[in-house]
Amino acid sequence: MRHDSILILDFGSQYSHLIARRLRELGVYCELHACTRAEEALRELQPRGIILSGGPYSVYEEGAPHAGPAVWDSGLPVLGICYGLQEMALAFGGKVTAGEHREYGHAELTLHHPGALFGGLPSTLQVWMSHGDKVLELPEGFQDLARTANSEHAAIGDLRRNYYGIQFHPEVSHTPLGKTILKNFACTVCGCRADWSMGSFMEEAIERIRAQVGNGTVVGAISGGVDSTVCAVLLHKAIGSRFHGFLVDHGLLRLNEAAQVMDRLRNRLGINLTLVDAGELFLSRLQGVTDPEKKRKIIGNTFIEVFEEEARKLGNAKFLLQGTLYPDVIESISFKGPSATIKSHHNVGGLLENMNLQLVEPLRELFKDEVRALGLALGLGEDTVYRMPFPGPGLAIRILGEVTRERLAILRQADAIYIQELRDAGLYRHIGQAFAVLLPVKSVGVMGDSRTYEDVIALRAVQTTDYMTADWYPLPPEVLRRASNRIINEVRGVNRVVFDISSKPPSTIEWE
Ligand code: XMP
């Protein structure tokens, strides 16, 4: 079943993705596309209405992006936000000017024509402004709907054609009633039913995979993290054993991780997943390497080599699964056009060119928390859905200095103890990421009657929403004490444990 939907055309605003989020929270399906793709996107999506996002440009600027005739010829309702409003004004003969006072921050909007867009709202409301240009003269057929102290035409509309333009940003949390405005546009003006949910997304995603792949074969590297697991389950449901997943064990996984992932995905979920045991190869190439960037490069290149060799053995794969999420797409879409839209995952990017594969990206429209919701809708357990992220280069970037089998064994054991303690204390779900790090120094200690000179383990725990910034997590002292005691008593070769109290920036989450 096709859902009622809204097309959002992105003119490059930092808030564009928030428009998409808000609509989906309302149960209205929508897609965000570069504004240069208006025509194709309208054809593919068949939306009930269009939203033009804000953007960093000035409409008269040379090279400024424009919506193009497809938008205005579609006959669909249009809501222009900020730059989108100015674009609308320009298209219908209005005048836009660089505002004498840049308006940035809170403003009070006074409605003088509530109508459909502002239905159910009080006559004054707090809104968030962020613009330099503003509409000076109304375009033909438009009337003023609301004003602020600095913007006479803060909201305008052509009620006959269902065109609305607003100078403020309804999608940000600083416009507390903004969601109602978006709902009024989508549901009242455009007539969308708010019937979109993860369950419906799941069915559509499966159908889309089938349509794209036909009788073809898809290969994919599966790590067992939430994104790749959700992808693998979708592919399995869509095309069964024509999906070939590979878990490349680079010898840098955590304690028993490969076996656990195989058990969960292959044995219990029936996914066609092959374990590729390549630990020897990775470790031999990492021998003597201590520079973090060199480690990453060696691991990345070897990963591609190993995966490619396995995929080639199948002979007939035409498609490559990639767990691209919406934030990755947003980062790379802009008015510059579709050529900029593909951002290859660092682990498998090279394969696309070498093997001439086409991408299958079932999570392309989703935010991380939506992927988790999809995982739950697919019947995956909370253990999988709320797993902490684990970096592609694995424990190699948590062993400072050379990566050896012995050092891997020490770190694996310490990390497993630490994570177990966090789970037992009921803290695992509250922490963004936590792990142990093996430092490249030894320190003096005393055990029994003898002096020791052994390794140091650092414990890291951070809280974060986006992993771009992070703060260290204040673990309760008793949890730290238990973890430290157990690590020093149970892990041979460790006599000291320290806790990392650095935030990002200026530190990073990983140590390398
Ligand atoms: P940093 O250390 O840059 O990490 O603060 C931010 C997040 O990214 C993860 N990370 C990686 N993930 N391949 C990955 O798949 C990598 O090379 C990589 N490096 C860092 C890190 O674990 C954290 O969640």
Residues whose N, C-alpha, C, O or C-beta is under 5 A from the ligand:
A	BS01	XMP	P389 F390 P391 G392 P393 Y467 T508 I509 E510
